[in-house]
Amino acid sequence: PARRQGGGRAASSLEAEEKLAEAQIKAQILQGEVDRLRAAEKAELFSDAGRVALELAALKDENHRLRQEAEAKEKEATEAARQAARQLGEAQAKARASAAKQELELAQERSQGDALKLKLEGLEAQLRLELRQARDAGLASAAPPPSLSAFAADMA
């Protein structure tokens, strides 16, 4: 029985060694699988990082392009505003010049009217003087001619 036990122990020890070897092989297989999965995960992460880097570069390029477009549009808008301001200034200057011209023409018309009125008053005074002189000399009637009085009244 002792031999049997010793043989049983040996068989049991051999069996344990086999199980240990099997467990080590399984552990190595599992470790290989873990390493393969980690490598695949790293490769996927690198791939994702590369894709993200490419997307980031594309976004930076797009941002740069949009910024340039915005700057160009801002320059166009600024130039359009300057041109509109110039045109507005020119239009205002033309309007002021036109108003000044009209005011000058009106003043000239008033001045001509005033000059005519003064001339007419002078002529009327001269006519009265001549009529007085004629009355005094007994050569004319007391009333001025009706056409001159009507003209004088219209001008006043």
C-alpha positions in Angstrom: 0.0 0.0 0.0 2.8 2.4 0.7 4.2 1.8 -2.7 0.8 2.3 -4.1 0.6 5.5 -2.2 4.1 6.5 -3.4 3.1 5.5 -6.9 -0.1 7.3 -6.4 1.7 10.3 -5.2 4.0 10.1 -8.2 1.0 9.8 -10.5 -0.6 12.6 -8.7 2.5 14.7 -8.9 2.9 13.9 -12.6 -0.8 14.7 -13.1 -0.3 18.0 -11.2 2.8 18.8 -13.3 0.8 18.1 -16.5 -2.0 20.3 -15.2 0.5 22.9 -14.3 2.1 22.7 -17.8 -1.4 22.9 -19.4 -2.2 25.9 -17.2 1.1 27.5 -18.2 0.4 26.8 -21.9 -3.2 28.3 -21.4 -1.7 31.2 -19.6 0.8 31.8 -22.4 -2.0 31.5 -25.0 -4.1 33.9 -23.0 -1.1 36.3 -22.5 -0.5 36.1 -26.2 -4.1 36.9 -26.8 -4.0 39.8 -24.4 -0.8 41.1 -26.1 -2.4 40.7 -29.5 -5.5 42.6 -28.3 -3.4 45.3 -26.7 -1.4 45.6 -29.9 -4.6 45.8 -31.9 -6.0 48.3 -29.5 -2.8 50.4 -29.8 -2.9 50.1 -33.5 -6.6 51.2 -33.5 -5.7 54.1 -31.1 -2.8 55.2 -33.4 -5.2 54.9 -36.3 -7.8 57.0 -34.5 -5.1 59.5 -33.5 -3.9 59.7 -37.1 -7.5 60.1 -38.3 -8.1 62.8 -35.6 -4.8 64.5 -36.6 -5.9 64.5 -40.3 -9.4 65.9 -39.3 -7.7 68.5 -37.2 -5.4 69.6 -40.0 -8.4 69.7 -42.4 -10.3 71.8 -39.8 -7.3 74.2 -39.4 -7.1 74.5 -43.2 -10.9 75.2 -43.4 -10.6 77.7 -40.6 -7.7 79.5 -42.3 -9.6 79.6 -45.6 -12.8 81.0 -43.9 -10.7 83.6 -42.1 -9.2 84.7 -45.4 -12.6 84.9 -47.0 -13.9 86.9 -44.0 -11.0 89.3 -44.2 -11.5 89.7 -48.0 -15.2 90.4 -47.4 -14.4 92.8 -44.6 -12.0 94.7 -47.0 -14.7 94.8 -49.7 -17.3 96.1 -47.2 -14.9 98.7 -45.9 -14.1 99.8 -49.5 -17.8 99.9 -50.3 -18.5 102.0 -47.2 -15.7 104.4 -48.2 -17.1 104.7 -51.7 -20.6 105.2 -50.4 -19.3 107.9 -48.0 -17.4 109.6 -50.9 -20.5 109.5 -53.1 -22.7 110.8 -50.2 -20.2 113.6 -49.7 -20.2 114.4 -53.4 -24.0 114.4 -53.4 -24.1 116.6 -50.4 -21.6 119.0 -51.9 -23.6 119.1 -55.1 -26.8 119.7 -53.2 -25.1 122.5 -51.2 -23.8 124.0 -54.5 -27.2 123.8 -56.1 -28.9 125.4 -53.1 -26.2 128.2 -53.1 -26.7 128.7 -56.8 -30.5 128.9 -56.3 -30.0 131.3 -53.4 -27.7 133.5 -55.5 -30.2 133.5 -58.4 -33.0 134.4 -56.1 -30.8 137.2 -54.6 -30.0 138.4 -58.1 -33.6 138.4 -59.0 -34.4 140.3 -55.8 -31.6 142.7 -56.5 -32.8 143.2 -60.1 -36.3 143.7 -58.8 -35.1 146.2 -56.2 -33.0 148.0 -58.8 -36.0 148.2 -61.1 -38.2 149.4 -58.3 -35.6 152.1 -57.4 -35.4 153.1 -61.1 -39.1 153.2 -61.3 -39.3 155.3 -58.1 -36.7 157.6 -59.6 -38.6 157.9 -62.8 -41.8 158.5 -60.9 -40.1 161.2 -58.8 -38.7 162.7 -61.9 -42.1 162.6 -63.6 -43.8 164.2 -60.6 -41.1 166.9 -60.6 -41.7 167.5 -64.3 -45.5 167.5 -63.8 -45.1 170.0 -60.9 -42.9 172.1 -63.0 -45.4 171.9 -65.9 -48.3 172.7 -63.5 -46.4 175.6 -62.2 -45.9 176.7 -65.8 -49.6 176.0 -66.5 -48.8 173.6 -69.2 -50.3 170.3 -67.9 -53.3 168.8 -66.1 -53.0 167.9 -62.4 -53.1 164.0 -62.7 -50.3 161.9 -64.0 -51.0 159.7 -67.1 -53.1 156.6 -66.0 -50.8 154.1 -67.7 -47.8 155.2 -65.6 -49.8 155.1 -62.4 -51.0 151.6 -63.1 -47.5 150.4 -64.0 -46.1 151.9 -60.8 -48.8 150.3 -58.7 -48.1 146.9 -60.4 -44.3 147.2 -59.6 -45.0 148.1 -56.0 
